[in-house]
């Protein structure tokens, strides 16, 4: 089963939240002690999940989450309207990487209808560098009556996005490897102490306009400007669909006391409400509760709740494999104090996985050994008929099958070396018997072919003498 994994609100985002949130909460503890009046402005993804964790667990209460998606959408709208970026302002509301544009203003005047009409015709142009450009279905956008952000493609165009990712994978392309390469280039550039220009590589990384957003926010807080900017903050009594302590991404008035959500809606419209609530559950379960508590069961619920997984068995398996892969970065899950639930669950997973792998390995040994035996017997038949070339070719093929059976046998040894104690199994004995039988018949087939070759050569020699 192929799944989309790489974005902050998908599987990669869950594991990034589990790794990162405990570290960030340690930083907020330091801020309480060292700089209690300072604002923590967070860009660390998944921003919505992190802000949710701050809301529920941070003693330091002055925090704001930032993302470059809203400003990227505003710049994209300006481009398709053929005007300067600073002339456009959009009222945004939703969650991080799931924010919608409601009202569009150009030079302070509401131009939502005109912009939506233009957007319908040029929607692929309003995009992020790290997301494949795709046109939205025109009727869908007209029916929605909102401007979705580029990351919504993962939910409304799931099959298309997955198809693209699979194609890139088959072509040997991988977004993670691309990002690693870009970051190498960036760190090389940053070695230059005289660097004064923002590197273009940042846009490829998916970090366009981050510095603009950060500087605008810091300036507005420090100077108490009261202008409107899009940030991640606490809901308060803004959106009645959500709890007061839920994190939302929304247009806010920025003051020296922090952001004040700009209330232009009371509730999310029905067409987007369900999806937002589902992702909010994912953020709460995964980012806040599972990360802080090291709670395996909540991480599992978060994984399966995500609409891009939506499968209990695959979600369970993927979570276990990802937790193991990230083990050294997840002390809350693997330490004795925090990880008791997970350790027990992971033990059961290993046992189940061992049984599944064991059965598959045993069947592979039986199948490869059986094929090798058949090839050898067929080789002996060829030799009987004097077709020694085909006989030897069959024995060579049998060698390949026996080698595959040996590889499967090696996996059994590796599983046991990893602590997977194997119980006695008649099927395993049967598989080993098949393999030994195949090896014996292979050795005998070699001897038979050699003997037939001697016999045929001898007969040919006698025949030549008789003819002479």
NORPEFEN-V245362 format. One record per residue. RES is the residue in one letter. PHI is phi as a letter, one per 20 degrees, with the letter a starting at -180 (NA if undefined). OMEGA is omega in radians with two decimals (999 if undefined). Layout:
# NORPEFEN-V245362
res->RES phi->PHI omega->OMEGA
res->RES phi->PHI omega->OMEGA
This chain:
# NORPEFEN-V245362
res->X phi->NA omega->3.13
res->X phi->e omega->-3.13
res->X phi->c omega->3.01
res->X phi->f omega->-3.02
res->X phi->c omega->-2.75
res->X phi->e omega->-2.99
res->X phi->e omega->-3.06
res->X phi->g omega->-3.13
res->X phi->e omega->3.12
res->X phi->d omega->-3.02
res->X phi->f omega->3.11
res->X phi->g omega->3.12
res->X phi->f omega->3.11
res->X phi->f omega->-3.12
res->X phi->f omega->3.09
res->X phi->f omega->3.08
res->X phi->f omega->3.14
res->X phi->f omega->3.14
res->X phi->f omega->-2.89
res->X phi->e omega->-3.01
res->X phi->g omega->3.11
res->X phi->g omega->3.12
res->X phi->f omega->-3.13
res->X phi->f omega->3.10
res->X phi->f omega->3.03
res->X phi->f omega->3.11
res->X phi->f omega->3.13
res->X phi->f omega->3.06
res->X phi->f omega->3.10
res->X phi->f omega->-3.12
res->X phi->f omega->3.09
res->X phi->g omega->-3.07
res->X phi->e omega->-2.96
res->X phi->e omega->-3.05
res->X phi->b omega->-3.03
res->X phi->f omega->-3.13
res->X phi->e omega->-3.07
res->X phi->f omega->3.04
res->X phi->e omega->3.01
res->X phi->e omega->3.12
res->X phi->d omega->-2.96
res->X phi->d omega->3.01
res->X phi->d omega->-3.00
res->X phi->f omega->3.10
res->X phi->f omega->-0.09
res->X phi->f omega->-2.97
res->X phi->g omega->-3.13
res->X phi->f omega->3.14
res->X phi->f omega->3.13
res->X phi->f omega->3.14
res->X phi->f omega->3.07
res->X phi->f omega->3.12
res->X phi->f omega->3.08
res->X phi->g omega->-3.11
res->X phi->g omega->-3.01
res->X phi->e omega->-2.96
res->X phi->c omega->-3.06
res->X phi->e omega->3.03
res->X phi->f omega->3.08
res->X phi->e omega->-2.98
res->X phi->d omega->-3.13
res->X phi->d omega->-3.11
res->X phi->b omega->3.11
res->X phi->b omega->3.05
res->X phi->d omega->-3.11
res->X phi->c omega->3.09
res->X phi->b omega->-3.12
res->X phi->e omega->-3.09
res->X phi->f omega->-3.12
res->X phi->g omega->3.14
res->X phi->f omega->3.08
res->X phi->f omega->3.10
res->X phi->f omega->3.12
res->X phi->f omega->3.11
res->X phi->f omega->3.12
res->X phi->f omega->3.11
res->X phi->f omega->3.11
res->X phi->g omega->-3.11
res->X phi->f omega->-3.11
res->X phi->f omega->3.08
res->X phi->e omega->3.10
res->X phi->m omega->-3.13
res->X phi->c omega->3.14
res->X phi->f omega->-3.07
res->X phi->f omega->-3.06
res->X phi->f omega->3.10
res->X phi->e omega->-3.07
res->X phi->d omega->2.97
res->X phi->c omega->-3.10
res->X phi->c omega->2.97
res->X phi->e omega->3.14
res->X phi->d omega->3.00
res->X phi->b omega->3.13
res->X phi->q omega->3.09
res->X phi->c omega->3.10
res->X phi->g omega->-3.08
res->X phi->m omega->3.02
res->X phi->b omega->-3.08
res->X phi->d omega->-3.12
res->X phi->d omega->3.04
res->X phi->e omega->-3.08
res->X phi->e omega->-3.09
res->X phi->c omega->-3.12
res->X phi->d omega->-3.13
res->X phi->d omega->3.03
res->X phi->d omega->-3.06
res->X phi->l omega->3.08
res->X phi->n omega->-3.13
res->X phi->d omega->-3.12
res->X phi->f omega->-3.14
res->X phi->c omega->-3.03
res->X phi->g omega->-3.08
res->X phi->f omega->-3.14
res->X phi->f omega->-3.13
res->X phi->f omega->3.12
res->X phi->f omega->3.10
res->X phi->f omega->3.13
res->X phi->f omega->-3.12
res->X phi->f omega->3.14
res->X phi->g omega->-3.10
res->X phi->e omega->-3.03
res->X phi->c omega->-2.99
res->X phi->f omega->-3.12
res->X phi->f omega->-3.11
res->X phi->f omega->-3.14
res->X phi->e omega->-2.94
res->X phi->b omega->3.04
res->X phi->d omega->-3.11
res->X phi->f omega->-3.06
res->X phi->e omega->3.11
res->X phi->c omega->-3.12
res->X phi->f omega->3.11
res->X phi->f omega->3.10
res->X phi->b omega->3.05
res->X phi->f omega->2.99
res->X phi->f omega->3.02
res->X phi->f omega->-3.01
res->X phi->f omega->-3.12
res->X phi->f omega->3.12
res->X phi->f omega->-3.11
res->X phi->f omega->3.11
res->X phi->f omega->3.13
res->X phi->f omega->-3.13
res->X phi->f omega->3.13
res->X phi->m omega->-3.14
res->X phi->c omega->3.05
res->X phi->e omega->3.09
res->X phi->f omega->3.07
res->X phi->e omega->-3.09
res->X phi->g omega->-3.11
res->X phi->f omega->3.08
res->X phi->f omega->3.11
res->X phi->g omega->3.13
res->X phi->f omega->-3.12
res->X phi->d omega->-3.12
res->X phi->e omega->3.11
res->X phi->c omega->-3.01
res->X phi->g omega->-3.10
res->X phi->f omega->-3.13
res->X phi->f omega->-3.14
res->X phi->f omega->3.13
res->X phi->f omega->3.11
res->X phi->g omega->3.11
res->X phi->f omega->-3.14
res->X phi->f omega->3.12
res->X phi->f omega->3.12
res->X phi->f omega->3.14
res->X phi->f omega->3.12
res->X phi->f omega->3.14
res->X phi->f omega->3.10
res->X phi->e omega->3.12
res->X phi->n omega->3.14
res->X phi->e omega->-3.12
res->X phi->b omega->-3.05
res->X phi->g omega->-3.14
res->X phi->f omega->3.14
res->X phi->f omega->3.09
res->X phi->f omega->-3.12
res->X phi->f omega->3.13
res->X phi->f omega->3.14
res->X phi->f omega->3.12
res->X phi->f omega->-3.12
res->X phi->f omega->3.04
res->X phi->f omega->3.13
res->X phi->f omega->-3.13
res->X phi->f omega->-3.13
res->X phi->f omega->3.09
res->X phi->f omega->3.12
res->X phi->f omega->-3.08
res->X phi->f omega->3.06
res->X phi->f omega->-3.14
res->X phi->f omega->-3.10
res->X phi->f omega->-3.11
res->X phi->e omega->-3.13
res->X phi->f omega->-3.09
res->X phi->d omega->-3.12
res->X phi->e omega->3.09
res->X phi->f omega->-3.08
res->X phi->f omega->3.10
res->X phi->f omega->-3.12
res->X phi->g omega->3.13
res->X phi->g omega->-3.14
res->X phi->f omega->3.09
res->X phi->f omega->-3.11
res->X phi->f omega->-3.07
res->X phi->n omega->-3.09
res->X phi->d omega->-3.12
res->X phi->f omega->3.05
res->X phi->m omega->3.14
res->X phi->g omega->-3.10
res->X phi->f omega->3.10
res->X phi->f omega->-3.11
res->X phi->f omega->-3.10
res->X phi->f omega->-3.11
res->X phi->f omega->3.10
res->X phi->f omega->-3.11
res->X phi->f omega->-3.14
res->X phi->f omega->3.12
res->X phi->g omega->-3.08
res->X phi->f omega->3.09
res->X phi->f omega->-3.06
res->X phi->f omega->-3.07
res->X phi->e omega->3.08
res->X phi->l omega->-2.98
res->X phi->f omega->3.14
res->X phi->m omega->3.10
res->X phi->e omega->-3.08
res->X phi->e omega->3.08
res->X phi->b omega->-3.11
res->X phi->e omega->-3.11
res->X phi->c omega->3.00
res->X phi->e omega->-3.09
res->X phi->b omega->3.14
res->X phi->f omega->-3.09
res->X phi->f omega->-3.05
res->X phi->m omega->3.11
res->X phi->d omega->-3.06
res->X phi->f omega->-3.10
res->X phi->d omega->-3.04
res->X phi->f omega->3.14
res->X phi->f omega->-3.02
res->X phi->d omega->3.11
res->X phi->f omega->-3.12
res->X phi->f omega->-3.09
res->X phi->e omega->3.06
res->X phi->f omega->3.07
res->X phi->e omega->3.06
res->X phi->c omega->3.01
res->X phi->d omega->-3.00
res->X phi->b omega->3.03
res->X phi->f omega->-3.08
res->X phi->c omega->2.94
res->X phi->e omega->-3.05
res->X phi->e omega->-3.12
res->X phi->c omega->3.11
res->X phi->f omega->3.11
res->X phi->e omega->3.10
res->X phi->o omega->-3.07
res->X phi->e omega->3.03
res->X phi->d omega->-3.11
res->X phi->g omega->-3.13
res->X phi->e omega->-2.97
res->X phi->e omega->3.08
res->X phi->d omega->3.00
res->X phi->c omega->3.07
res->X phi->e omega->-3.12
res->X phi->c omega->3.02
res->X phi->f omega->3.09
res->X phi->g omega->-3.09
res->X phi->g omega->-3.08
res->X phi->g omega->-3.11
res->X phi->d omega->-3.01
res->X phi->f omega->-3.08
res->X phi->f omega->-3.13
res->X phi->f omega->3.13
res->X phi->f omega->3.14
res->X phi->f omega->3.14
res->X phi->f omega->3.13
res->X phi->f omega->3.07
res->X phi->f omega->3.07
res->X phi->f omega->3.09
res->X phi->g omega->-3.14
res->X phi->f omega->-3.09
res->X phi->f omega->-3.09
res->X phi->f omega->-3.03
res->X phi->e omega->-3.00
res->X phi->f omega->-3.04
res->X phi->e omega->-2.94
res->X phi->f omega->-3.10
res->X phi->f omega->-3.08
res->X phi->f omega->-3.06
res->X phi->f omega->-3.08
res->X phi->e omega->-3.01
res->X phi->m omega->-3.00
res->X phi->e omega->-3.09
res->X phi->f omega->-3.04
res->X phi->f omega->3.10
res->X phi->f omega->3.06
res->X phi->f omega->3.12
res->X phi->f omega->3.11
res->X phi->f omega->3.10
res->X phi->f omega->-3.12
res->X phi->g omega->-3.04
res->X phi->f omega->3.10
res->X phi->f omega->-3.11
res->X phi->f omega->-3.08
res->X phi->f omega->3.11
res->X phi->e omega->3.01
res->X phi->d omega->3.01
res->X phi->l omega->3.08
res->X phi->b omega->-3.02
res->X phi->f omega->-3.07
res->X phi->f omega->3.12
res->X phi->f omega->3.12
res->X phi->f omega->3.12
res->X phi->f omega->-3.11
res->X phi->f omega->-3.11
res->X phi->f omega->3.14
res->X phi->g omega->-3.12
res->X phi->f omega->-3.13
res->X phi->f omega->-3.14
res->X phi->f omega->3.10
res->X phi->f omega->3.12
res->X phi->f omega->-3.13
res->X phi->f omega->-3.10
res->X phi->d omega->-2.97
res->X phi->g omega->-3.04
res->X phi->f omega->3.13
res->X phi->d omega->-3.05
res->X phi->c omega->-3.10
res->X phi->f omega->-3.14
res->X phi->f omega->3.13
res->X phi->e omega->-2.99
res->X phi->d omega->3.09
res->X phi->f omega->-3.11
res->X phi->f omega->-3.06
res->X phi->f omega->-3.01
res->X phi->e omega->-2.87
res->X phi->e omega->-3.03
res->X phi->g omega->-3.13
res->X phi->f omega->-3.08
res->X phi->f omega->-3.12
res->X phi->f omega->3.12
res->X phi->f omega->-3.13
res->X phi->f omega->-3.10
res->X phi->f omega->3.07
res->X phi->f omega->3.13
res->X phi->f omega->3.10
res->X phi->f omega->3.14
res->X phi->f omega->-3.13
res->X phi->f omega->3.13
res->X phi->f omega->-3.12
res->X phi->f omega->3.13
res->X phi->f omega->3.14
res->X phi->f omega->3.11
res->X phi->f omega->-3.13
res->X phi->f omega->-3.11
res->X phi->f omega->-3.14
res->X phi->f omega->-3.14
res->X phi->f omega->-3.13
res->X phi->f omega->3.14
res->X phi->f omega->-3.13
res->X phi->f omega->3.08
res->X phi->f omega->3.13
res->X phi->f omega->-3.13
res->X phi->f omega->-3.10
res->X phi->f omega->-3.13
res->X phi->f omega->-3.13
res->X phi->f omega->3.12
res->X phi->f omega->3.11
res->X phi->f omega->3.13
res->X phi->f omega->3.13
res->X phi->f omega->-3.13
res->X phi->f omega->3.13
res->X phi->f omega->3.14
res->X phi->f omega->3.13
res->X phi->f omega->3.09
res->X phi->f omega->3.09
res->X phi->f omega->3.10
res->X phi->f omega->3.11
res->X phi->f omega->3.09
res->X phi->f omega->-3.12
res->X phi->f omega->3.11
res->X phi->g omega->-3.10
res->X phi->e omega->3.11
res->X phi->n omega->-3.14
res->X phi->e omega->-3.03
res->X phi->f omega->-3.13
res->X phi->f omega->3.11
res->X phi->f omega->3.14
res->X phi->f omega->-3.13
res->X phi->f omega->3.10
res->X phi->f omega->3.11
res->X phi->f omega->3.13
res->X phi->f omega->3.10
res->X phi->f omega->3.07
res->X phi->f omega->3.13
res->X phi->f omega->3.09
res->X phi->g omega->3.12
res->X phi->f omega->3.12
res->X phi->f omega->3.12
res->X phi->f omega->3.10
res->X phi->f omega->3.10
res->X phi->f omega->3.10
res->X phi->f omega->3.11
res->X phi->f omega->3.12
res->X phi->f omega->3.10
res->X phi->f omega->3.12
res->X phi->f omega->3.11
res->X phi->f omega->3.10
res->X phi->f omega->3.09
res->X phi->g omega->-3.14
res->X phi->f omega->3.13
res->X phi->f omega->3.11
res->X phi->g omega->3.14
res->X phi->f omega->3.12
res->X phi->f omega->3.12
res->X phi->e omega->3.09
res->X phi->o omega->3.13
res->X phi->e omega->-3.12
res->X phi->f omega->-3.07
res->X phi->e omega->3.11
res->X phi->f omega->3.12
res->X phi->f omega->-3.12
res->X phi->b omega->3.09
res->X phi->f omega->3.13
res->X phi->f omega->3.11
res->X phi->f omega->3.08
res->X phi->f omega->3.12
res->X phi->f omega->3.14
res->X phi->f omega->3.14
res->X phi->f omega->3.11
res->X phi->f omega->3.10
res->X phi->g omega->-3.09
res->X phi->f omega->3.13
res->X phi->f omega->3.11
res->X phi->f omega->-3.14
res->X phi->f omega->3.13
res->X phi->f omega->3.14
res->X phi->f omega->-3.13
res->X phi->f omega->3.08
res->X phi->f omega->3.13
res->X phi->f omega->3.12
res->X phi->f omega->-3.14
res->X phi->f omega->3.08
res->X phi->g omega->-3.12
res->X phi->f omega->3.13
res->X phi->g omega->-3.13
res->X phi->f omega->3.10
res->X phi->f omega->-3.14
res->X phi->f omega->3.12
res->X phi->f omega->3.11
res->X phi->f omega->3.10
res->X phi->f omega->-3.12
res->X phi->f omega->-3.12
res->X phi->f omega->3.10
res->X phi->f omega->3.14
res->X phi->f omega->3.14
res->X phi->f omega->3.14
res->X phi->f omega->3.11
res->X phi->f omega->3.13
res->X phi->f omega->-3.14
res->X phi->f omega->3.14
res->X phi->f omega->-3.14
res->X phi->f omega->-3.13
res->X phi->f omega->3.14
res->X phi->f omega->3.12
res->X phi->f omega->999
